[in-house]
Amino acid sequence: MLADLMQKFEKASASYAASNSIERDPDWFMLKLQEEVGEVTQAWNRLTARGRARGKTPEEMRQDLSDEVADLLGHVLLLAHHNQLNLIGSIERKWRFDPASID
């Protein structure tokens, strides 16, 4: 499952980068991940009344948070893919379950 997701995110990211003349050098993957962490934090602050709502409803702010978490997940997987990390093995070691056995 993770390998398939990594490939899908990689394909989408590479296509976007090519269309927008973005060079995805090794630092880009880490910097984008950090950018997305900030965007998740910003969405969380809005949703929890620690930031300006900017005219958005609670439902819109919740959708923004979900969208930003999806971006963060994508960039975590891109970073792992680019660095050829074994996330399944790490999940098994750190979280003590086999992600391939999820129902």
C-alpha positions in Angstrom: 0.0 0.0 0.0 2.7 2.5 1.0 4.8 1.7 -2.1 1.8 2.3 -4.3 1.0 5.6 -2.6 4.6 6.7 -2.9 4.5 6.0 -6.6 1.3 7.9 -7.1 2.5 11.0 -5.1 5.8 10.8 -7.0 4.1 10.8 -10.4 1.8 13.7 -9.4 4.7 15.7 -7.9 7.0 15.2 -10.8 4.3 16.2 -13.3 3.5 19.4 -11.3 7.2 20.2 -11.0 7.8 19.8 -14.7 4.8 21.9 -15.6 6.0 24.7 -13.3 9.7 24.5 -13.9 10.4 23.4 -10.3 13.7 21.7 -9.6 13.2 19.0 -7.0 16.7 18.7 -5.7 17.4 16.8 -2.4 16.8 19.8 -0.2 13.5 20.5 -1.9 11.9 17.4 -0.4 12.8 18.4 3.1 11.9 22.1 2.6 8.5 21.3 1.2 7.8 19.0 4.1 8.6 21.8 6.5 6.4 24.2 4.5 3.5 21.8 4.8 4.0 21.4 8.5 3.5 25.1 8.8 0.4 25.0 6.6 -1.1 22.3 8.8 -0.3 24.4 11.9 -1.9 27.5 10.3 -5.1 25.5 9.4 -5.2 24.1 13.0 -4.8 27.6 14.5 -7.7 28.9 12.4 -9.9 25.9 13.3 -9.2 26.2 17.0 -9.7 30.0 17.1 -6.0 30.8 17.5 -5.9 32.4 14.1 -8.2 34.6 11.9 -11.0 32.6 10.4 -10.9 34.9 7.3 -14.6 34.5 6.8 -14.5 30.7 6.6 -17.1 28.5 8.3 -16.0 25.8 10.7 -16.7 23.2 8.0 -14.5 25.1 5.5 -11.7 25.4 8.1 -12.0 21.6 8.9 -11.8 20.9 5.1 -8.7 23.1 5.0 -7.1 21.1 7.8 -7.9 17.9 6.0 -6.4 19.2 2.8 -3.2 20.4 4.5 -2.8 17.0 6.3 -3.2 15.3 2.9 -0.4 17.6 1.6 1.8 16.8 4.6 1.2 13.0 4.1 2.1 13.4 0.4 5.4 15.2 1.2 6.3 12.7 3.9 5.9 9.9 1.3 7.8 11.9 -1.3 10.7 12.4 1.1 10.7 8.7 1.9 10.6 7.8 -1.7 13.3 10.1 -2.8 15.6 8.8 0.0 14.6 5.1 -0.6 13.5 4.7 3.0 11.9 1.5 4.2 8.8 2.9 5.9 7.2 -0.5 6.3 10.2 -1.8 8.2 10.3 1.4 10.3 6.6 1.2 11.0 7.0 -2.4 12.1 9.9 -1.4 14.4 8.5 1.8 15.8 4.7 1.2 15.8 4.9 -2.6 16.3 2.4 -3.6 13.6 2.5 -4.7 10.0 1.0 -2.0 7.8 0.4 -4.6 5.1 -2.0 -6.4 7.3 -4.4 -3.5 7.8 -8.0 -4.4 7.0 
